[in-house]
Amino acid sequence: VAHMFIIKKKYYLIIENTNDIKLNNIKKKNKFSVIYRNDKTKEKIADLNRFRAECKNKKIKLFIANNIKLAIELGSDGIYISAHNKNLKFNRYISSKFKIIGSAHNFREIDIKKRQGCTNIFLSRLFKTDYAYKNGYLGLIRFNLFKRNFQNCNLSPLGGIRLSNLNKIKDVNCSSFVILSEVKKKPAKIFSRLF
């Protein structure tokens, strides 16, 4: 399979630790957003501030997952609300400066994300994943049908997007998509394909 360049307006990268990504690998400005989703270890605020400054310097947007206090403290670009987070208090932060994005798996969760004020919703899972407790996936056709049903909603695919199936993204009706595990495994190869 010939490796093609994938051209979308935006790319979202989910990381669980600031060491998961080397921002120097990202050459394109204003196309990438990093979502910091750290539920396990506590990183020092000084390290997070340094990472935030580096993102700003490289024109990479930074979103903090489910933690409004930390998002405000770091002066991040916005907040990311996980699919399991149903709290509606986030919609009070809807403003032009502070963006709210989130993820969903079905119609009901998409509706909750809209009520939470999400301007972009990541619909999971596009492709098959290796996670033992996560069965089923949408595939290209079902994702595109979801997209047709939610035309007033900015849906982006998430889940199972790898170097091996990156070419298929050109057939997905989306202006952006989300990468999780592949960011850690093959960052340089992935970034070289995204324009």
Secondary structure, 3 states (H helix, E strand, C coil): CCCCCECCCEEEEEECCHHHCCHHHCCCCCCEEEEECCCCCCCCHHHHHHHHHHHHHCCCEEEEECCHHHHHHHCCCEEEECCCCCCHHHHHHCCCCCEEEEEECCHHHHHHHHHCCCCEEEEECCCCCCCCCCCCCCHHHHHHHHHHHCCCCCEEEECCCCHHHHHHHHHCCCCEEEECHHHHHCHHHHHCCEC
